[in-house]
Each structure stands twice: as structure tokens, then as C-alpha cells.
Amino acid sequence: MKYSRLTKEQFEELEQEFINFLATQSITGDEWANLKANKPELAEMELDIFSDLIWEGVLNQAKYLEHISPSDIHLFALNEDHMHLVGIKVKEEEIDLTTTEGFNWLRANLMHDNVEFVQAKKDYTEEKNLDKFTLIQQGSNITKGELYEYMFKLIN
């Protein structure tokens, strides 16, 4: 398995897509029930294959990621051949960017001496989607990129 298995909730939301996936494998509903009951290892393999297909589609479509921690924000633009990072660090210990108050403080104090901006570029490895997935596993979320675009324009 290349990525991670979808959660039960994700499988429930993608039930029709999973049925279609099984159909492409020529597996009927009855055969699926039989597979789960009598050959659980094969059923597990089908779940893993489906999960990887879904992740591939999601990762191919992802254009931006963001990760917000109490003192840092990492905003990634997922370009064709590289990632571009806009990083923001707040050096005020009492500010927590994961709270509404902390984020509002940042918005009001972007040019404060205790706010530091960095930029970086990183080329993808041979496994571009795995690079993106690793960031998601580390806590990044897929976004539409509004915060990235705003901060990128602000510092450039």
C-alpha cells in the first residue's frame, strides 16, 4: 500500500465509488460479502487498492497545503515540478496561531518585529504525490490557497 487506508467514514462517503470500483473488478455485491467472510485478506487488498486510487486522485488535484501550529504557519503551493513554501513564525510565546485570538493577532501585527517570514523551494522526489502525502500525514490540510496567495503577495 502506497498511502494509507481510508477511514470507515471516508469509505461510507465513497460507497458508490467503491461499488463502481468493485464492478470494474467484476465483483458483485454477493461476491464482495463472500470475499469479506471467507477471504478477508483479499478483501483487505481490495480496500487498500481502492484507498490508493482515491488518494492518487486527491493528491493529483491538490494545489495548496497549509499547516498551522501554535507558533508557525507553513503554506505550500504545489507547483508542477516543485513545492514553494511561505513560512511564518511568531516569536511571542503567549500567541497561539491555532486559536482565533492568536490568528487575529497575527493579522493585525504582520509587520511586528516578532513575526518572521521565510520562503523556500523544494523539488519533488520521484514520488511527487508521496511528497504531498507525507506533508498531510504530518498535519497539513489541503486548501484553496487563499492564505498562501495573500502572504505570498505580501512578502514579494
C-alpha positions in Angstrom: 0.0 0.0 0.0 1.4 3.4 -1.1 -0.6 5.7 1.1 -3.0 4.9 4.0 -6.3 3.1 4.1 -9.3 5.4 4.1 -11.3 5.6 7.3 -14.6 3.9 7.8 -16.3 7.3 7.5 -14.5 8.0 4.2 -15.5 4.6 2.9 -19.1 5.3 3.8 -18.9 8.7 2.0 -17.4 7.0 -1.1 -19.7 4.0 -1.0 -21.0 4.4 -4.6 -17.4 4.9 -5.9 -16.4 1.8 -4.1 -19.3 -0.2 -5.6 -18.2 1.1 -9.1 -14.6 0.1 -8.3 -15.7 -3.4 -7.4 -17.7 -3.6 -10.6 -14.6 -2.8 -12.6 -13.0 -5.8 -10.8 -16.1 -7.9 -11.8 -17.0 -8.3 -8.1 -20.7 -8.3 -7.4 -22.3 -7.4 -4.0 -22.7 -11.1 -3.2 -19.2 -11.9 -4.2 -17.9 -9.0 -2.0 -19.9 -10.3 1.0 -18.4 -13.8 0.4 -14.9 -12.3 0.0 -15.1 -10.4 3.3 -16.4 -13.5 5.1 -14.2 -16.2 3.5 -11.1 -14.5 2.2 -10.6 -11.4 4.4 -7.0 -10.9 3.2 -8.2 -10.5 -0.4 -10.9 -8.1 0.8 -8.3 -6.1 2.7 -6.2 -5.9 -0.5 -9.2 -4.5 -2.4 -9.7 -1.9 0.3 -6.1 -0.9 0.1 -6.1 -0.7 -3.7 -9.2 1.5 -3.6 -7.7 3.7 -0.9 -4.6 4.3 -3.0 -6.7 5.1 -6.1 -8.7 7.7 -4.1 -5.5 9.2 -2.6 -3.9 9.4 -6.0 -6.9 11.4 -7.4 -7.0 13.7 -4.4 -3.2 14.3 -4.5 -3.2 15.0 -8.2 -5.9 17.7 -7.7 -4.3 19.3 -4.6 -2.8 22.7 -5.3 -2.1 24.1 -1.8 -1.4 22.7 1.6 -1.2 24.5 4.9 -0.1 23.5 8.4 -0.8 25.8 11.3 0.9 25.1 14.7 0.9 27.3 17.8 3.9 29.4 16.7 4.3 28.6 12.9 2.3 28.6 9.7 3.6 26.7 6.7 1.8 27.4 3.4 2.7 25.3 0.4 2.0 25.9 -3.2 2.1 22.5 -5.0 3.6 23.5 -8.4 4.1 21.2 -11.2 7.8 20.4 -10.6 8.4 21.8 -7.0 6.8 23.0 -3.8 7.0 26.6 -2.7 6.8 27.4 1.0 5.8 30.6 2.6 6.6 30.2 6.3 5.5 32.5 9.2 7.0 32.2 12.6 5.7 34.2 15.6 8.2 34.7 18.3 5.7 35.8 21.0 5.2 32.8 23.4 1.8 33.9 24.5 0.4 33.9 20.9 -1.1 30.6 19.7 -1.9 30.7 16.0 -4.2 27.7 16.3 -6.7 29.9 18.2 -8.9 32.6 16.7 -7.3 35.2 19.1 -3.8 34.2 18.0 -4.6 34.3 14.3 -6.3 37.7 14.7 -3.2 38.9 16.5 -1.1 37.8 13.5 -3.5 39.5 11.0 -3.2 42.8 13.0 0.6 42.5 13.5 2.0 41.1 10.3 4.9 43.7 10.3 5.7 43.2 14.0 9.3 42.5 14.9 8.3 39.2 16.4 6.8 38.0 13.1 9.3 36.3 10.8 8.7 35.3 7.1 10.7 32.8 5.1 10.4 31.3 1.7 11.8 28.1 0.3 11.6 26.0 -2.8 11.8 22.2 -2.8 11.9 20.0 -5.8 9.8 16.9 -5.6 11.4 13.4 -5.4 10.5 10.7 -7.9 7.2 10.3 -5.9 5.6 13.7 -6.1 2.3 12.5 -4.6 4.1 10.7 -1.8 5.9 14.0 -1.0 2.5 15.7 -0.7 1.0 12.8 1.3 3.9 13.0 3.7 3.0 16.6 4.5 -0.6 15.6 5.0 0.4 12.8 7.4 2.4 15.4 9.3 -0.7 17.5 9.8 -1.1 19.7 6.7 -4.5 20.2 5.2 -5.5 20.7 1.5 -6.8 24.2 0.9 -7.8 26.5 -1.9 -4.7 28.6 -1.2 -6.2 31.9 -0.2 -3.9 32.4 2.8 -0.9 31.3 0.7 -1.7 33.8 -2.1 -2.3 36.6 0.4 1.0 36.0 2.2 3.0 35.4 -1.0 1.8 38.8 -2.4 2.5 40.5 1.0 6.2 39.4 1.1 7.0 39.6 -2.6 
